Amino acid sequence: MKPETLARELSWSNERLVRECCKSNQAAWSALIERYKNLIFSVPIKFGLSRDDAADIFQAVCLDLLSDLPRLREPRALPKWLMQTSYHKCLRLKKQRLNLLDDPTEIEEQPKATTEELPEEMLYQLQREQTLRDAVAVLPPRCNRLIGLLFFDDPPRPYQEVAKQLNLATGSIGFIRGRCLKLLRRRLEKEGFG
């Protein structure tokens, strides 16, 4: 998919993305996964699971999303559904591992589904992180890439490398970063991010 096509779909509301996904629009599915991949992946990481476990949970949540999305009553609730589903999968994995340690003869017994709610503090933190990701996603492309390279890459990149990648003068990175952060701050304030 072309970057400009993905950027267009990423700007769609959850309602439109869900509607298009239910019509089997592949571009909408790509945009939906792109929008929420970090949210889904962050739950098992915050839960203390390994990156490999987080990748497995990510895949399982995406499979659930594929099968359950048509039954989602309120598309605006999608982020919370993703967080809750990820959290339940984390709980099941931890419980399964504890059962295996306690009694290795119970390998075949699957842990029962849980209705335990995501802890309020974790929910709040995940929602704030997603609000930030959403605000960065709708910034102009240059700001989006600059903020991504400066603040979301691990390890952080030096200005010289960022400038080279964006075809900018190294001395202009600080000025452009300041303008982009102002735009981001305005978008976050508009969303009530405080």
Long-range contacts (C-beta under 8 A, 24 or more apart in sequence): 1-27, 1-30, 6-30, 6-31, 6-34, 7-141, 10-34, 10-35, 10-137, 10-138, 11-137, 11-138, 13-75, 14-75, 14-76, 14-78, 14-79, 15-75, 15-76, 17-75, 18-69, 18-72, 18-75, 18-78, 19-75, 21-69, 22-69, 22-70, 32-65, 33-62, 35-133, 35-134, 35-137, 36-78, 36-79, 36-82, 36-130, 38-129, 38-130, 38-133, 39-79, 39-82, 39-83, 39-126, 39-129, 39-130, 39-133, 40-82, 40-86, 42-126, 42-129, 43-83, 43-86, 43-87, 43-90, 43-122, 43-126, 44-86, 44-89, 44-90, 46-122, 46-125, 46-126, 47-87, 47-90, 47-94, 49-90, 49-93, 49-94, 53-93, 56-93, 57-86, 57-89, 57-90, 57-93, 58-86, 60-89, 61-85, 61-86, 61-89, 79-127, 79-130, 80-123, 80-127, 83-118, 83-123, 83-126, 83-127, 84-117, 84-118, 87-116, 87-118, 87-122, 88-113, 88-114, 88-116, 91-116, 128-193, 131-188, 131-191, 131-193, 132-188, 132-193, 134-191, 135-184, 135-187, 135-188, 135-191, 135-193, 136-184, 138-187, 139-180, 139-183, 139-184, 139-187, 140-183, 142-166, 142-176, 142-180, 143-176, 143-179, 143-180, 143-183, 143-184, 146-173, 146-176, 146-177, 146-180, 147-177, 147-180, 147-181, 147-184, 150-177
